[in-house]
Amino acid sequence: MAWLYLVLAGVCEIGWPVGLKLGWTDQGARPLWILFAIVSMSASGALLLWAQRFIPMGTAYAVWTGIGAVGAFTLGIIVFGDSASTVRMVSIALIVAGIVGLKIA
């Protein structure tokens, strides 16, 4: 169950950079997206807290941030048109390899 909490924490970790990205435009603040970011941060932290009761802190933190980084990276490409250069794709693959390695260990 702890790993499920950790994965859910990682998914919530994706939400806050998206909320912040959409929460401020050239036209000004968009409060609902900023609120979404705050709720995502809070849920992410709470789920990480629960996961760390059974998963070593260093492993939990690395997996949590890795899921958030990979998810935000992917959404950046798909939704926001960020670059999908070869170097960026290889770099994100290394992060995924690290997450898998920590789960296996």
N, C-alpha and C positions, 0 to 999 in steps of 0.2 A: 504494500500500500504506500510505503514511503516513496518508492520510485514513481508511482502515479502522481503523488503530490508534487514531486520534483518536476515531472514533465509538465503538469498543469501550471506550476510556477514559471517555468520557461516560456510557456505559451502566453501567460499574462505579461511576461517580460517583453514580449514582442509588442504588446498593446501600447505601452507608454511612449515609445519613440514615434509610433504612428500617430497617437493622439497629439503629441507635441508638434509633429510635422503639419498636421491638419488644423491644429489649434491656433496657428498664427499665419495670416496671409497678408498680402499687400494691402488689403482692405481693413486689416486689424484683427483683433482677437475673436476667436470663435469659442465661446465658453463651454459648450457641450463637449467639444473635442478635448479641451483642457481638463474638464471633469473626467472624461473617459481615461485620460492619461493618469490622473491622480488615483482613480479607482483601480486601474491596472497595476500601478506601482504598489498600492496597498495590498491587493490580492496576491501579487507576486511575492511580496515580502512575507506575508502570513503563510503562504504555502511553503515557501523555503524554510521558514521557522519549523513547521511541522515535519518536513522531510529530514531536516538536520537532526531530528531526535534519533533517527536510525541509520542515517547515511553519514559517513565522515564529512566534516565541515569542508575540507579542501575539495573533495570529490563533488559534493553537492554544489558548492559555489561555482566550480569550473563547468559543470554540466548545465547549471542554471544560466550562467552568462553565455555559454556556448549556444544553447537553444535560442536564447534571445538574439544573439548576434547573427546566427544563421537565418533565423526567421525574419529579422529586420532586413538583412541583406537581400533575401529572396523577395520580400514584399517591395523593397526598394527597386529592384529590377522590374518586377511584374507590374506594379501599380504606379511607381513614380518615374520610370524610365531611366533608372540609374545604369551606369555602364556595366556590361557583362563581359569585360575583357578576360582574356585567358589567365593573366596573372591573378586577377580577383577571384576567378573560379577555382584555380588551384589553391589559393590561400584559404578560401572557405572550405574546400575539401579537406585541407589539413586540420581545420577546426573540427569538422565532423569526425575525422579519424581519431582525434584526441578525445572527443566525447565517447565514442564507441570503445576506445581503449580503457577509459575510466570505468565504464559500465562493466566491461569484461573483468577488469582487475578487481 
